[in-house]
Amino acid sequence: QVQLVESGGGSVEAGGSLRLSCGASGTASNSNIFSANTAKWFRQAPGKQREWVALMTPHGPTNYRQSVRDRFTISADDTSNTMYLQMNNLKPEDTAVYFCNVEINMMPYWGPGTQVSVSS
């Protein structure tokens, strides 16, 4: 069993930056959780469907939705089993609850989310 917890959300003005973290915990066999599996960041704005924002694949390239490309960066640290989302030049339309997600043996795991609010 894997537990994910996001942190790092908050309120910033447009143009500001935030770094979200997603910590993973579970059994010892789940080391390198993020680099060994497909891991993603999603977000959900009020009244809208959840949408993927960024993903990383095992030993493969990262990918981003068009609206955040060149502003957001997904990464992971195996030593701490933590995934990050560096968000720069934030815009009001980035306001949402952000969720981390990882698929292990075709089983999806989600964190509870962290709120990001960007004011104009």
C-alpha atoms as a printed R data frame, in Angstrom:
    type eleno elety resid chain resno       x      y       z
1   ATOM     1    CA   GLN     A     1   0.000  0.000   0.000
2   ATOM     2    CA   VAL     A     2   1.256  3.463  -0.936
3   ATOM     3    CA   GLN     A     3   0.216  6.749   0.626
4   ATOM     4    CA   LEU     A     4   0.759 10.065  -1.126
5   ATOM     5    CA   VAL     A     5   0.615 13.492   0.485
6   ATOM     6    CA   GLU     A     6   0.984 16.793  -1.355
7   ATOM     7    CA   SER     A     7   2.360 19.980   0.184
8   ATOM     8    CA   GLY     A     8   3.629 23.369  -0.897
9   ATOM     9    CA   GLY     A     9   0.402 24.938  -2.076
10  ATOM    10    CA   GLY     A    10  -0.537 28.480  -1.155
11  ATOM    11    CA   SER     A    11  -1.588 31.888  -2.405
12  ATOM    12    CA   VAL     A    12   0.625 33.924  -4.703
13  ATOM    13    CA   GLU     A    13   0.303 36.846  -7.067
14  ATOM    14    CA   ALA     A    14   0.471 36.384 -10.820
15  ATOM    15    CA   GLY     A    15   4.049 35.932 -11.945
16  ATOM    16    CA   GLY     A    16   5.043 34.242  -8.719
17  ATOM    17    CA   SER     A    17   6.367 30.738  -8.141
18  ATOM    18    CA   LEU     A    18   5.520 27.737  -5.993
19  ATOM    19    CA   ARG     A    19   7.051 24.296  -5.650
20  ATOM    20    CA   LEU     A    20   4.670 21.478  -4.863
21  ATOM    21    CA   SER     A    21   5.913 18.300  -3.246
22  ATOM    22    CA   CYS     A    22   4.369 14.847  -3.176
23  ATOM    23    CA   GLY     A    23   5.733 12.558  -0.512
24  ATOM    24    CA   ALA     A    24   5.249  8.816  -0.791
25  ATOM    25    CA   SER     A    25   5.242  6.304   2.010
26  ATOM    26    CA   GLY     A    26   4.495  2.608   2.206
27  ATOM    27    CA   THR     A    27   6.336 -0.638   2.240
28  ATOM    28    CA   ALA     A    28  10.043 -0.864   1.671
29  ATOM    29    CA   SER     A    29   9.433 -2.572  -1.657
30  ATOM    30    CA   ASN     A    30   8.027  0.696  -2.965
31  ATOM    31    CA   SER     A    31  11.351  2.474  -3.178
32  ATOM    32    CA   ASN     A    32  11.911  4.694  -6.219
33  ATOM    33    CA   ILE     A    33   8.149  4.963  -6.466
34  ATOM    34    CA   PHE     A    34   8.107  7.921  -8.837
35  ATOM    35    CA   SER     A    35  11.061  7.173 -11.103
36  ATOM    36    CA   ALA     A    36  10.116  3.507 -11.515
37  ATOM    37    CA   ASN     A    37   6.460  4.141 -12.414
38  ATOM    38    CA   THR     A    38   4.364  6.579 -14.418
39  ATOM    39    CA   ALA     A    39   3.755  9.569 -12.176
40  ATOM    40    CA   LYS     A    40   1.606 12.610 -12.847
41  ATOM    41    CA   TRP     A    41   0.352 15.863 -11.457
42  ATOM    42    CA   PHE     A    42  -3.307 16.747 -11.990
43  ATOM    43    CA   ARG     A    43  -5.348 19.773 -11.038
44  ATOM    44    CA   GLN     A    44  -9.002 20.549 -10.586
45  ATOM    45    CA   ALA     A    45 -10.416 24.061 -10.662
46  ATOM    46    CA   PRO     A    46 -13.820 24.854  -9.133
47  ATOM    47    CA   GLY     A    47 -16.610 23.645 -11.385
48  ATOM    48    CA   LYS     A    48 -14.222 21.948 -13.803
49  ATOM    49    CA   GLN     A    49 -13.063 18.420 -14.441
50  ATOM    50    CA   ARG     A    50  -9.744 17.191 -13.156
51  ATOM    51    CA   GLU     A    51  -7.041 17.568 -15.808
52  ATOM    52    CA   TRP     A    52  -3.522 16.276 -16.065
53  ATOM    53    CA   VAL     A    53  -0.770 18.834 -15.875
54  ATOM    54    CA   ALA     A    54   2.530 16.980 -16.132
55  ATOM    55    CA   LEU     A    55   3.805 13.438 -16.269
56  ATOM    56    CA   MET     A    56   7.013 11.508 -16.020
57  ATOM    57    CA   THR     A    57   7.594  7.955 -17.218
58  ATOM    58    CA   PRO     A    58  10.153  5.400 -16.027
59  ATOM    59    CA   HIS     A    59  13.489  6.324 -17.560
60  ATOM    60    CA   GLY     A    60  11.624  8.291 -20.173
61  ATOM    61    CA   PRO     A    61  10.682 11.820 -21.175
62  ATOM    62    CA   THR     A    62   8.435 14.190 -19.310
63  ATOM    63    CA   ASN     A    63   5.382 15.801 -20.863
64  ATOM    64    CA   TYR     A    64   3.210 18.785 -20.040
65  ATOM    65    CA   ARG     A    65  -0.135 20.143 -21.044
66  ATOM    66    CA   GLN     A    66   0.291 23.003 -23.477
67  ATOM    67    CA   SER     A    67  -0.882 25.730 -21.083
68  ATOM    68    CA   VAL     A    68   1.902 25.027 -18.561
69  ATOM    69    CA   ARG     A    69   4.735 24.034 -20.888
70  ATOM    70    CA   ASP     A    70   7.862 26.121 -20.310
71  ATOM    71    CA   ARG     A    71   6.498 27.270 -16.920
72  ATOM    72    CA   PHE     A    72   6.153 24.029 -14.930
73  ATOM    73    CA   THR     A    73   8.761 21.338 -14.326
74  ATOM    74    CA   ILE     A    74   8.114 17.846 -12.951
75  ATOM    75    CA   SER     A    75  10.892 15.967 -11.195
76  ATOM    76    CA   ALA     A    76  11.500 13.327  -8.550
77  ATOM    77    CA   ASP     A    77  14.047 12.534  -5.868
78  ATOM    78    CA   ASP     A    78  14.510  8.812  -5.306
79  ATOM    79    CA   THR     A    79  16.414  9.247  -2.061
80  ATOM    80    CA   SER     A    80  13.378 10.803  -0.392
81  ATOM    81    CA   ASN     A    81  10.630  9.238  -2.567
82  ATOM    82    CA   THR     A    82   9.338 12.707  -3.343
83  ATOM    83    CA   MET     A    83   7.957 14.135  -6.571
84  ATOM    84    CA   TYR     A    84   7.984 17.836  -7.277
85  ATOM    85    CA   LEU     A    85   6.201 20.317  -9.488
86  ATOM    86    CA   GLN     A    86   8.064 23.580  -9.866
87  ATOM    87    CA   MET     A    87   5.625 26.217 -11.048
88  ATOM    88    CA   ASN     A    88   6.948 29.523 -12.343
89  ATOM    89    CA   ASN     A    89   5.228 32.561 -13.827
90  ATOM    90    CA   LEU     A    90   1.940 31.500 -12.294
91  ATOM    91    CA   LYS     A    91  -1.275 32.798 -13.795
92  ATOM    92    CA   PRO     A    92  -4.761 33.184 -12.288
93  ATOM    93    CA   GLU     A    93  -5.949 30.327 -14.497
94  ATOM    94    CA   ASP     A    94  -3.532 28.033 -12.657
95  ATOM    95    CA   THR     A    95  -5.729 28.324  -9.566
96  ATOM    96    CA   ALA     A    96  -6.851 24.824  -8.613
97  ATOM    97    CA   VAL     A    97  -6.385 21.952  -6.220
98  ATOM    98    CA   TYR     A    98  -3.313 20.025  -7.344
99  ATOM    99    CA   PHE     A    99  -3.091 16.250  -6.948
100 ATOM   100    CA   CYS     A   100  -0.218 13.837  -7.405
101 ATOM   101    CA   ASN     A   101  -0.803 10.415  -8.890
102 ATOM   102    CA   VAL     A   102   1.297  7.326  -9.443
103 ATOM   103    CA   GLU     A   103   0.407  4.034 -11.109
104 ATOM   104    CA   ILE     A   104   2.010  0.956  -9.594
105 ATOM   105    CA   ASN     A   105   1.216 -2.385 -11.239
106 ATOM   106    CA   MET     A   106  -1.751 -0.697 -12.952
107 ATOM   107    CA   MET     A   107  -3.132  0.456  -9.588
108 ATOM   108    CA   PRO     A   108  -3.563  4.257  -9.301
109 ATOM   109    CA   TYR     A   109  -2.722  6.055  -6.089
110 ATOM   110    CA   TRP     A   110  -3.763  9.633  -5.311
111 ATOM   111    CA   GLY     A   111  -2.930 12.208  -2.724
112 ATOM   112    CA   PRO     A   112  -5.632 14.358  -1.078
113 ATOM   113    CA   GLY     A   113  -4.528 17.495  -2.946
114 ATOM   114    CA   THR     A   114  -3.100 20.913  -2.137
115 ATOM   115    CA   GLN     A   115  -4.704 24.261  -2.981
116 ATOM   116    CA   VAL     A   116  -2.946 26.738  -5.252
117 ATOM   117    CA   SER     A   117  -4.477 30.197  -5.587
118 ATOM   118    CA   VAL     A   118  -3.088 32.819  -7.951
119 ATOM   119    CA   SER     A   119  -4.373 36.376  -7.804
120 ATOM   120    CA   SER     A   120  -4.126 38.910 -10.610
